[in-house]
C-alpha cells in the first residue's frame, strides 16, 4: 500500500444548505439582496470582466513617448559639447549619448532639464518649449530640417 492509496474510513461531511431556517437567522450568512443572496447565483469569472474592460482603461493605447524617439536633457549636452558645436542625432551617436534603434539613428527630442551656458547649434532634433527658451538665452540656434518627419 502506498500513501496515495489511503482512504478515510468515515464518509465526507456534506456542506450545510443555508436559507432553510434553523439557527442562522434571517439572511443565513448571505447578506442582504444582490446576486449572491439569491438561490442559484452564478458569478461571472472575474478574468472575463477584466478582459472586457481593459481596452477602455485610460492610457491603454498611448503610453508616453513613442519608442522611436530618444529623450536627451540639456545638462548632458552641457557636459559633452564645446561652444559652437552642432548637436544632431549623428553627433550624439558618435559621442555615444544615444544608440541606434533597429540599426537606424533614432529621432531625438531635447528637453529642458538642467542649465545650458554654451551656444550650441541644434539640427534635426525635436526641441521642447522650455529647452528652446534656454538654448536661445544661451545664444544657440535651433534648426529643424524636416519639421513633419
C-alpha positions as CSV (number, residue, x, y, z in Angstrom):
1,X,0.0,0.0,0.0
2,X,1.2,3.5,-0.9
3,X,0.4,6.9,0.6
4,X,-1.8,8.0,-2.3
5,X,-3.9,4.8,-1.9
6,X,-5.0,5.6,1.6
7,X,-8.7,6.4,2.1
8,X,-10.6,7.8,5.1
9,X,-12.8,5.3,7.0
10,X,-15.6,7.8,7.5
11,X,-17.9,9.4,4.9
12,X,-17.2,13.1,3.9
13,X,-19.3,15.7,5.7
14,X,-21.9,17.3,3.5
15,X,-21.9,21.1,3.3
16,X,-24.9,22.7,5.1
17,X,-27.6,24.2,2.8
18,X,-28.3,27.7,4.0
19,X,-31.6,29.5,3.7
20,X,-33.8,26.8,5.0
21,X,-34.5,28.0,8.5
22,X,-32.6,27.0,11.7
23,X,-30.0,28.9,13.7
24,X,-28.5,31.1,11.0
25,X,-31.1,33.9,11.3
26,X,-32.9,35.8,8.6
27,X,-30.3,36.0,5.8
28,X,-28.4,32.9,6.7
29,X,-25.0,34.5,6.2
30,X,-25.7,35.5,2.6
31,X,-26.1,39.3,3.3
32,X,-28.9,41.5,2.1
33,X,-30.1,41.5,-1.5
34,X,-27.9,41.2,-4.6
35,X,-26.9,38.3,-6.8
36,X,-25.1,36.3,-4.1
37,X,-28.1,36.3,-1.8
38,X,-30.3,34.6,-4.4
39,X,-30.7,30.9,-4.9
40,X,-28.8,29.6,-7.9
41,X,-26.5,32.6,-8.1
42,X,-23.7,32.2,-10.6
43,X,-20.9,34.7,-10.6
44,X,-19.2,35.6,-13.8
45,X,-15.5,34.8,-13.8
46,X,-13.5,37.9,-12.9
47,X,-11.0,37.5,-15.6
48,X,-13.7,37.9,-18.3
49,X,-14.8,41.2,-16.7
50,X,-11.2,42.4,-16.7
51,X,-10.7,41.4,-20.4
52,X,-13.8,43.2,-21.4
53,X,-13.0,46.4,-19.5
54,X,-9.3,46.5,-20.4
55,X,-9.4,48.4,-23.8
56,X,-11.5,51.2,-22.2
57,X,-8.9,51.9,-19.5
58,X,-7.2,55.3,-19.6
59,X,-3.8,55.2,-21.3
60,X,-4.4,51.8,-22.9
61,X,-3.4,52.8,-26.5
62,X,-1.0,55.6,-25.7
63,X,1.8,55.3,-23.2
64,X,4.1,58.3,-23.1
65,X,6.9,58.9,-25.5
66,X,6.9,56.8,-28.7
67,X,9.5,54.1,-28.9
68,X,11.5,55.6,-31.8
69,X,12.2,58.9,-30.0
70,X,15.1,59.3,-27.6
71,X,15.0,62.0,-24.9
72,X,18.2,63.9,-24.1
73,X,18.3,66.7,-21.5
74,X,20.4,69.9,-21.6
75,X,22.5,69.1,-18.6
76,X,24.1,66.1,-20.6
77,X,24.8,68.3,-23.6
78,X,26.4,71.0,-21.3
79,X,29.0,68.4,-20.2
80,X,29.7,66.7,-23.6
81,X,29.8,69.6,-26.1
82,X,32.0,72.6,-26.6
83,X,31.0,76.1,-27.6
84,X,29.7,76.5,-31.2
85,X,29.3,72.7,-31.9
86,X,26.3,71.3,-33.7
87,X,24.0,68.9,-31.9
88,X,22.3,66.4,-34.2
89,X,21.4,62.7,-34.0
90,X,24.6,61.8,-35.8
91,X,26.9,63.7,-33.4
92,X,25.0,62.3,-30.4
93,X,25.6,58.8,-31.8
94,X,29.4,59.5,-32.3
95,X,29.6,60.6,-28.6
96,X,27.6,57.6,-27.6
97,X,25.0,59.6,-25.8
98,X,22.3,57.7,-27.7
99,X,22.2,54.3,-29.5
100,X,20.8,53.1,-32.8
101,X,17.3,51.6,-32.7
102,X,16.9,48.7,-35.1
103,X,20.0,49.8,-37.0
104,X,18.9,53.4,-37.6
105,X,19.6,56.7,-35.8
106,X,16.5,57.5,-33.8
107,X,14.7,60.8,-33.6
108,X,16.0,62.9,-30.7
109,X,14.0,65.2,-28.5
110,X,15.8,67.8,-26.4
111,X,14.2,68.5,-23.0
112,X,14.9,71.5,-20.7
113,X,16.3,69.8,-17.6
114,X,19.5,71.4,-16.4
115,X,21.3,74.6,-17.4
116,X,23.0,75.4,-20.7
117,X,25.7,78.2,-20.8
118,X,27.2,77.3,-24.1
119,X,25.9,78.5,-27.5
120,X,25.2,75.3,-29.5
121,X,23.5,74.7,-32.9
122,X,20.7,72.2,-32.8
123,X,20.0,70.5,-36.2
124,X,17.3,67.9,-37.0
125,X,16.2,67.5,-33.3
126,X,12.8,68.0,-31.8
127,X,13.0,70.6,-29.0
128,X,10.6,71.3,-26.2
129,X,9.4,74.8,-25.5
130,X,11.4,75.2,-22.3
131,X,14.5,73.8,-23.9
132,X,14.2,76.2,-26.8
133,X,14.0,79.2,-24.4
134,X,17.1,78.1,-22.6
135,X,19.0,77.4,-25.8
136,X,18.2,80.8,-27.3
137,X,19.0,82.6,-24.0
138,X,22.5,80.9,-24.1
139,X,23.0,82.2,-27.6
140,X,22.3,79.0,-29.5
141,X,20.1,78.3,-32.5
142,X,17.6,75.6,-33.4
143,X,17.3,74.5,-37.0
144,X,14.7,71.9,-37.9
145,X,15.4,70.4,-41.3
146,X,12.4,68.0,-41.5
147,X,9.6,69.5,-39.4
148,X,7.0,66.9,-40.3
149,X,9.0,63.7,-40.4
